[in-house]
Amino acid sequence: HVQLVESGGGSVQAGGSLRLSCVASGNAESRKCMAWFRQAPGEGLECISNIDSGGGNPYYADSVKGRFTISRDNAKNTVYLQMNSVKPEDTAVYYCVSLVLGYWGQGTQVTVS
């Protein structure tokens, strides 16, 4: 059984920072390639970043490049998303996703004012 649990969301002022965490439990295959998606109000899903098991060569969407950083601590089965210089358009529900097996977390709300 694979479970992804996000935390760290909340309300922040524009220009501020947040760090999202995703703890993954279950088989190791599910944790090989992890991603963060988001869905803004009234919008579709957007893949904003992903990272492989080694942590190298992460992907970033243009909308977050230079502001967000994805990382992982394999010893803690945790993936992070450091969000800096946030903007009101970053307001969304953020989801942690296991790309290999297609599991999604429950989501965490980020609101930027």
Secondary structure, 3 states (H helix, E strand, C coil): CCEEEEECCEEECCCCCEEEEEEEECCHHHHCCEEEEEECCCCCEEEEEEECCCCCCCEECCCCCCCEEEEEEHHHCEEEEEECCCCHHHCEEEEEEECCCCEECCCEEEEEC
